[in-house]
Amino acid sequence: MKRQHKSWTTEEKNIIIKMINKGYSYQEIADLFDTTEISIKNIGYRNGIKKRNYKKWTKEEIQKIIDLYCKGYKYTDIAKMFKVSKQSIWSVIQRRKREV
């Protein structure tokens, strides 16, 4: 069950900010804190982190995503396999469609 409208402690915010700065994806952090990706992004934004935290995909990962998608897997299922957001998977697939 996701975290429900509970205020973040200063310690939690500091840990989240450190993790963002170390390169963890928003989704990885959200999973650890049992919350949503947008909640983690908001904490970063409110604390001066305006960068996007994009994953750098390898050619092999992109191909695996495309293969899974072509086999009928849903964005959410693929996202769980790669521990990223559904939006990240959608973006990879859309970029690939434009290239073809």
JOZIRA-V686529 format. One record per residue. N is the residue number from 1. PHI is phi in whole degrees, -180 to 180 (none if undefined). BURIAL is b if it has 16 or more other C-alpha atoms within 10 Angstrom, else e. Layout:
((N;PHI;BURIAL) (N;PHI;BURIAL))
//
This chain:
((1;none;e) (2;-73;e) (3;-55;e) (4;-114;e) (5;42;e) (6;-99;e) (7;-66;e) (8;-79;e) (9;-78;e) (10;-60;e) (11;-62;e) (12;-62;e) (13;-60;e) (14;-63;e) (15;-64;e) (16;-61;b) (17;-62;b) (18;-62;e) (19;-66;e) (20;-60;b) (21;-66;e) (22;-83;e) (23;101;e) (24;-64;b) (25;-74;b) (26;-59;b) (27;-67;b) (28;-60;b) (29;-66;b) (30;-59;b) (31;-63;e) (32;-65;e) (33;-98;e) (34;53;e) (35;-140;b) (36;-94;b) (37;-61;b) (38;-64;e) (39;-62;e) (40;-67;b) (41;-59;b) (42;-63;e) (43;-61;b) (44;-61;b) (45;-61;e) (46;-67;e) (47;-111;e) (48;85;e) (49;-94;e) (50;-107;e) (51;-76;e) (52;-90;e) (53;-108;e) (54;-90;e) (55;-82;e) (56;-90;e) (57;-86;e) (58;-84;e) (59;-60;e) (60;-66;e) (61;-65;e) (62;-60;e) (63;-63;e) (64;-62;e) (65;-61;b) (66;-62;b) (67;-61;e) (68;-64;e) (69;-61;b) (70;-66;e) (71;-82;e) (72;101;e) (73;-68;e) (74;-82;e) (75;-53;b) (76;-64;e) (77;-68;e) (78;-65;b) (79;-59;b) (80;-64;e) (81;-62;e) (82;-98;e) (83;57;b) (84;-133;b) (85;-79;b) (86;-60;b) (87;-62;e) (88;-62;b) (89;-66;b) (90;-57;b) (91;-63;e) (92;-60;b) (93;-67;b) (94;-65;e) (95;-61;e) (96;-65;e) (97;-63;e) (98;-69;e) (99;-74;e) (100;-81;e))
//
